[in-house]
Amino acid sequence: MQTINDKLIVDFVGGAVGHRLKYGGGRGQALPKAIGLKKGIMPNVVDATAGLGRDAFLLASLGAHVTLIERSAQMHEYLSLGMQKAAAENEQFAAIMARMKLLFGDAKALIPTLSPEIILVDPMHPPRKNSALVKKEMRLIRDIVGTDADSVELMQIALKYASKRVVLKWPQKADPMPNIRAASHQIPGKSTRYDVFMIA
């Protein structure tokens, strides 16, 4: 992702995303571990809050099939253009994009129609006053997608319809999301953590 003239450009080929593809830690990274990616296990994942598509791209690059849901028309357009560009880059990126399916709409309405195994929820977090992330990139994203005031309702729907697990990406030091049952376990990242809810 880049910012050019105060506009977002989703870039899966270059920058931090491309670097992570080449030099990342594979399935040993926190997100793949939270999702349950293991050798021989490539689940179908619904990314209910697609945003810039980075998490979906990481999972797809490791073999998972990911359905991305984005309800912001502007962000959906950016994602679509980024995916088209990546698919035309080379065979490697084309194969990854083939495992990513982008849907436009509200995840709360779409999830019940998808029979999802695993759902990833990464709502917009309250801005951290001392964080370098509250810079141009995050301000632009927040201006586009809003504050995700319905994130609790989205999590409740995800927990109802996922057949295997729900993963909530949440600030590392934040309290658990209110009105949601306790997570089965947590996997810490650098600035965020993954609250994992196993479905019995």
ZILIN-V699621 format. One record per backbone hydrogen bond with DSSP energy under -1.0 kcal/mol. CO is the residue of the C=O (numbers start at 1). NH is the residue of the N-H. E is the energy in kcal/mol with one decimal. If there is no record, write none. Layout:
co->CO nh->NH e->E
co->CO nh->NH e->E
This chain:
co->2 nh->9 e->-2.3
co->4 nh->7 e->-1.0
co->7 nh->4 e->-2.5
co->9 nh->2 e->-2.5
co->14 nh->18 e->-1.7
co->15 nh->19 e->-2.1
co->16 nh->20 e->-2.4
co->17 nh->21 e->-1.8
co->18 nh->22 e->-1.7
co->19 nh->23 e->-3.0
co->20 nh->24 e->-2.1
co->25 nh->28 e->-1.8
co->26 nh->29 e->-1.6
co->29 nh->33 e->-1.9
co->30 nh->34 e->-2.4
co->31 nh->35 e->-2.5
co->32 nh->36 e->-1.6
co->32 nh->37 e->-2.5
co->38 nh->41 e->-2.6
co->41 nh->38 e->-1.2
co->43 nh->65 e->-1.5
co->44 nh->118 e->-1.5
co->45 nh->67 e->-2.9
co->46 nh->48 e->-1.0
co->46 nh->120 e->-3.0
co->47 nh->69 e->-2.5
co->50 nh->53 e->-2.6
co->53 nh->57 e->-2.4
co->54 nh->58 e->-2.3
co->55 nh->59 e->-2.3
co->56 nh->60 e->-2.7
co->57 nh->61 e->-2.5
co->59 nh->64 e->-2.2
co->60 nh->63 e->-1.5
co->65 nh->45 e->-3.0
co->66 nh->101 e->-2.6
co->67 nh->47 e->-2.7
co->68 nh->103 e->-3.4
co->69 nh->50 e->-2.5
co->70 nh->105 e->-1.6
co->72 nh->76 e->-2.8
co->73 nh->77 e->-1.9
co->74 nh->78 e->-2.1
co->75 nh->79 e->-2.6
co->76 nh->80 e->-2.6
co->77 nh->81 e->-2.4
co->78 nh->82 e->-2.4
co->79 nh->83 e->-2.6
co->80 nh->84 e->-2.2
co->81 nh->85 e->-2.3
co->82 nh->86 e->-2.2
co->83 nh->87 e->-2.5
co->84 nh->88 e->-1.2
co->86 nh->89 e->-1.5
co->90 nh->94 e->-2.3
co->91 nh->95 e->-2.3
co->92 nh->96 e->-1.7
co->93 nh->97 e->-2.8
co->94 nh->98 e->-1.7
co->96 nh->99 e->-1.4
co->97 nh->100 e->-1.7
co->99 nh->66 e->-3.0
co->101 nh->68 e->-3.1
co->103 nh->70 e->-2.1
co->106 nh->109 e->-1.2
co->106 nh->110 e->-2.0
co->107 nh->111 e->-2.8
co->110 nh->113 e->-1.8
co->111 nh->114 e->-1.9
co->116 nh->163 e->-1.7
co->117 nh->164 e->-2.7
co->117 nh->165 e->-1.6
co->118 nh->46 e->-2.9
co->119 nh->167 e->-2.9
co->120 nh->48 e->-2.3
co->121 nh->169 e->-2.7
co->128 nh->131 e->-1.9
co->131 nh->134 e->-1.2
co->133 nh->135 e->-2.6
co->135 nh->139 e->-2.7
co->136 nh->140 e->-2.6
co->137 nh->141 e->-2.2
co->138 nh->142 e->-2.7
co->139 nh->143 e->-2.3
co->140 nh->144 e->-1.4
co->141 nh->145 e->-2.9
co->142 nh->146 e->-2.1
co->148 nh->151 e->-1.5
co->150 nh->154 e->-2.2
co->151 nh->155 e->-2.4
co->152 nh->156 e->-2.2
co->153 nh->157 e->-2.0
co->154 nh->158 e->-2.6
co->155 nh->159 e->-2.6
co->156 nh->160 e->-1.2
co->157 nh->161 e->-1.9
co->158 nh->162 e->-2.4
co->164 nh->199 e->-2.8
co->165 nh->119 e->-1.7
co->166 nh->197 e->-3.1
co->167 nh->121 e->-3.0
co->168 nh->195 e->-2.8
co->170 nh->193 e->-3.3
co->171 nh->174 e->-1.4
co->185 nh->196 e->-3.0
co->187 nh->194 e->-2.5
co->191 nh->172 e->-2.3
co->192 nh->189 e->-2.5
co->193 nh->170 e->-2.7
co->194 nh->187 e->-2.2
co->195 nh->168 e->-2.8
co->196 nh->184 e->-2.2
co->196 nh->185 e->-1.5
co->197 nh->166 e->-2.1
